Amino acid sequence: MEIKDLVEQLNTNSTEIKNAQDKMQKEIKANGEASVETKAAIAKFEQANTELKELFGKMDDKLKALEVKSNTPKFGIDGQEFKSIGQLFVESDVFSEIKTNNRGSNNPFTLEKKDITSLAASAGALIRPDRDSRVFQNPNRPIRIRDLIPTVPTASNAVEFMRENVYTNNAGPQGTVTGLGGGEFVAKNKSEITYSLVTKPVRTIAHWMAASRQVLSDAPMLQSLIDNRLSYGLDLESDDQLLLGDGTGQNLDGILVDAAINNAGELPSGTAAADVPAAMIDHIRKAIRIEQTNEYYNMTGLLLNPTDWEILETAKATDGHYLMVSMPTGRAAESVWRIPVVVTNAMPADTFLIGDFNMGAVIYDREDVSVRVSESHSDYFVKNGVAILAEERYLLAIPLPKAFCKGLFTVAA
């Protein structure tokens, strides 16, 4: 017999005993004694009640035996004692009322939710932790370098372009004789210009990661997260390659590594530590002058590391006032000497780069970022694994290296 059936029978029997006892009281009041039928009914119900109690006791003994056999702890969460259903009943107010009055009760015996614990012997397997649908990840670094450089599509695996080497301007008047017609039939000046043909191969930038096929099918958001992380990783590498690629192996030729760009050098020798922030501001102005000397007047960006930008923004004069601004407010455009500032961790500390990115460099894009998923890698097919690959193909050309000027914030020896 199930515990639920025992509880229902006990509740029914208790109600019948109470009704019979009420009937007996009415008969005694009316006739001076109860009828034989009523006494027999009460005796029958009380006997049944006694048998039900014995069944509860036997079931309680079985539960305790199972508890010992399975090594179920007697105390659950926060030291709360774990009790069997039979023990809960004999300790209940319903049973106490029956025992005290020696008569049934109309109050049913029920199990409360708090009596069902998270122990293995109770309903532990039914309790599931809440799941936050969000996936928390570190913030993405803004991709800034590629946004500065124009992009041109290409259908080839290499690109050729002409880079100007030397331009000698000999433009001048025709002839040296004064007077009307003095310059006729006189040879004109010849200017000289030399070029070099530069060929740059398209490079493939790629990476991949492994994942379970079940995870991807059960959690589409996870697949999207992986896709975004893979694409973001390519963007980070793009910033590094465009600035610092050394041209060896399959690396790009980065702007900072190009030997043909202008170089403002280091801070003047002997600059005291307290004077470095002000010297940095002057050093940037020197680079602007170098660019203007080379006829580049429309500089579109000044690249700085966050550490160097902090030094510049917080630079103070001897009286304590800020050298660059009184106090930055709002989201005003960041600039130094009217040149827009791009703050990025892609720039090494103690280094800056200034230039006309629109004119000086071009990205030739062979293939945009793509993400692919395949089981055809190693033994992934039989292991329900997948390889997720992201890649892109492009190259960086610097046809006008003098459009850029780099410099260091270290003090010259």
Secondary structure, 3 states (H helix, E strand, C coil): CCHHHHHHHHHHHHHHHHHHHHHHHHHHHHHCCCCHHHHHHHHHHHHHHHHHHHHHHHHHHHHHHHHHHCCCCCECHHHCECCCHHHHHHCCHHHHHHHHHCCCCCCCCCCCHHHCCCCCCCCHHHCCCCCCCCCCCCCCCCCCHHHHCCEEECCCCEEEEEEEEEEECCCCCCCCCCCCCCCCCCCCCCCEEEEEEEEEECEEEEEEEEEEHHHHHHCHHHHHHHHHHHHHHHHHHHHHHHHHCECCCCCCECCCCCCCCEECCCECCCCCHHHHHHHHHHHHHHHHHHHHHCCCCCCCEEEECHHHHHHHHCCECCCCCECCCCCCCCCCCCEECCEEEEECCCCCCCEEEEECHHHHCEEEEEEEEEEEEECCCCCCCCCCEEEEEEEEEEEEECCCHHHEEEEECCECC
